[in-house]
Amino acid sequence: MGMSDFGYVLKTENDEYYCGFNQFNEQLRMAKIYHSKKYAEESRQTMENRTGYAITLRCIEIMEVEND
């Protein structure tokens, strides 16, 4: 089994992820990943104020798997 890591992403009430530079996308792979919960929470608050969307902080796991 490969290595794994975790991070935080911001998800809107419309099921879109924050990608940085005021951009949102419905694909998780495009999301900006934060490794600091503190910075993720600061960004969440900033983006909620800018957009007016309800934004939640989600913890994700990133895992390397073997390619058969």
Secondary structure as UniProt FT lines:
FT   STRAND          4..12
FT   TURN            13..14
FT   STRAND          17..20
FT   TURN            21..22
FT   STRAND          23..25
FT   HELIX           28..30
FT   HELIX           37..51
FT   STRAND          55..63
//
